[in-house]
Every structure is written in structure tokens, then in C-alpha cells.
Amino acid sequence: MRKITFNFKSLFAYLFLVSSLFLSAQETTFVPQKYTPTEPGCVLPLGEFAGLVSVPRAPETAAKMKGGGNPCATFVVSYNGFTPEAQAAFQYAVDIWANSIDSSVPINVNASFTALGPNVLGSAGPATFLTSSAPGSQPNIFYPAAIWEKLEGADRSTFGGSNDITANFSSEANWYYGTDANPPGNQIDFVTVVLHELGHGLGFIGFSDVTTSFPDDIGAVREPNNNIPAVYDAFVENGTGAAILSFPDPSAALGTELVSNDLFINAPTSVAQFGQGGALPQIYAPASFNGGSSIYHWNTPSFPIENINSLMRHEVGPGSANHNPGPITLGLFQDMGWSICPGALSVDDIRVYNVSVGPNPFKSAITIKLSNGFNDEYNISLWDINGRRIIDSRETVENGAISISNLNQLEDAIYFLKVTNETTGTSIVKKIIKN
């Protein structure tokens, strides 16, 4: 019989090594926190008739859709209770978004017709929110599932579920299913409502709430179980420049802010697309908090229904159509983590697809390449995630490029680089990462 002997000293050493490696692997593996809402975050009411209004698709989007080219994103829709006519209109809206945002991961949507109550046209929101450690993500921030998958470059099925957006539409509304953005005065444009609701599912949403209490109403902006805000809310500030996330949460002070009619989006690309000399686009924060509408829509007086950016107002009325997500909304989406389809965001001679910044991530220097053929002077400014300007300089293009060095002193973080043509005044913002 073969004799087997154990060297307990060696065995213990081996077990210690294995357990150490196992614990080390556990410590370095990022496990995202997750929040699954019990109901959609946006509820879209029926507005009053305010005239026949038609805002068509952006020309670049129309050209790509007509040309039969490949979209920048893929949507996979599960239809529940749809007629063929309704499904065709929904798909038309999907194609507009698919030629506006860019993602390598399919975006899954569960869309249903159902009874939503009097004068409610639709409701929608992300199916799940998760935190991310991917390059370009902000720490301790909840991202809607579709943005999270775009940042991670992978489906979130590992962490449960595959649906990214849940969207419901009234089975009782008088819908117009045409795709020409010309509904009659007594019908609701279905494409407009679908675009709007998908916008919420893609990220135009958060957790703000105000609870009626004596003597003060209490406001909250973070998901209470995890104490984590949504990425949208990281860009909200009041008229004095105070970030909404800087207020105690929950608190009466925060409740006052959420009903102040004095809240704005300070996201660099969105502000640049707003094009109002540095003014910030205002969001909807009426004196009486309206769950499902307050905070997560553009301010109604600031964006009348004929405005190109009016899609994400808090209501839709009959006879009104908007088939354009709007440049300030797309700018906000880029700042939240989406990539934007080439041509969907443009400002005259400077366009997203002809300005590149590298390396990204960077360590000590970056090169800005401009392929528009202009040798003008440019203002280069660098902003941190809190809106503080770190660099402001005037540079001249040399061989189609601008080089910025001595950046090694910057902290490892996300920054926004704004490139402005001094001759034309046009500008563009790029998100860059220092690590």
C-alpha cells in the first residue's frame, strides 16, 4: 500500500494563499448597487389645444432614416396590445432615437397599451438603475439601465433582468398614428408621446419628491433605500448656482428648492446647445410639487410648443407634434453618459464628428483635432464636474490640431472640455477623463 503523508505546515500555507487570492479577487470585483422602481417615473398628462404646431425631425436624422443607413443604436421592443398602425408609429419614434444616441448594446423596451386614467397619455421610466465603475462614469451615482449598459458595454442580465425601459400608453386617448408631424386639432400625436416617454426611459428622470408635512414640506432627491441620486440630478442647480445635491436630504430646505420655479440644468454640452450666452436652460419646478412631472421636464414658459427643444415639456396637447429630441436634451444626454450619433448635435462649423480629443483617458496632455479646415483661433476651457473652470486659454490651430499639456497636476476625475471658435462664436463640449 502506498503511504501518503501530509505536511500540515505546507498545507496551511497553501490554504492561506488560496484564501488570500480569493479575498483579493472579491475586494477588486465591483458589484453595482441596484434600484428597481415599482412604477414608471414620468406621468404625461393631456394638455390643452394651443394651435396646430409641427416640429419635424432634424434634417440629419431624416436623411439617415430615408437613406437606409445603419442606425447608431438598436432598440428591441416587446409590443403589448398594439395594432399594426400603432406599432408602425412607435417604430418610427424608435428610429428617431436610434439615429440620435449611440450605443453598442441593444436597448430593450416593454411597451403596452393600458388604461391610465382620465387625461393621462403615457407613463414611462427606466426598468432599473445601477451604479457603475466604467471609465467615464461618476461614482455613487445611479444610472438608468440603458445608460449603464452603454457605459459598461454589456447587457446587465448578469445583475438580473433584461428589460431597460417600461413604457405605457393610454388605451383610451384619441391618437393620431401618422408620421408626418401634422395631427389634426382633435387628436394626440402618438409619435410625439412615444419620443417623450422614451426620453424618460433613456435618462431624463430621477428621484425628486416632496412630502407634505407640518410645518414644512420635506424634499428629497436621492433614492431613499440607497441614498444615491440619479445622474440627471447631478446637473441640477438653483438660480444662485447651488447644486441641488448640496442641500440636506431629506430636508425642508430641499423641499423649498424643489418648488421654487428657480431650477436649471448646468450640463456643459446642454448649455452650449442652448446658446443663450452662458444662460442655463430652466426645468419645470412649479410652486406645487407635481409627482411625475416636476423637475424632470423643461420649463413650459421657457420652451413654447413650437420650440425645437419642447419635446420634454410636462404635457402634450392635441394638434401639436414634435419629432425632434432637441439639441439641449441631446446635449444633456451626452453629459450624462450617452454618445451622440454623428450629425445629431451640430453647431455650424464645429460638429461632434469632426472634433476629436485624445488620448481619452489622458494623463498629462491632450490633443484636439479639428477636421473642419479652419485655422481660426479657439478658446479652450476645461471644467470639472462641479462646474468650476480649471483652464481658460486662447489657442491657434497648427496642422489641424491644438495641444494642451501640463495637465498632470489635475486630479483623476471627469472633466468637460469646451472648444469655441473665436471667429464664429460656435462651440462644442467633449467629456474627457483624467486617470
Secondary structure, DSSP 8 states (H G I E B T S, - for coil): -------HHHHHHHHHHHHHHHHHHHHHS----EE--SS-SEEEEB------EEE---HHHHHHHHHT---SS-EEEEEES--HHHHHHHHHHHHHHHTTEE-SS-EEEEEEEE---TTEEEEEEES-EE---STT--TT-BEEHHHHHHHHTS-GGGGS----EEEEEESSS-EE--SSS---TTSEEHHHHHHHHHHHHTT-----EEE--SSS-EEE-SBTTTTB-BGGGGGEEETTS-BGGGS-SSBHHHHHHHTSS-EEE--HHHHHHH-STT---BB---SS--TTTSSSSB-TTTS-TTSTTGGGSS-B-TTEEE----HHHHHHHHHHT-EE-TTTSEETTEEGGGEEEESSSBSS-EEEEE-S----EEEEEEEETTS-EEEEEEEE-BTTEEEE---TTS-SEEEEEEEEETTT--EEEEEEEE-
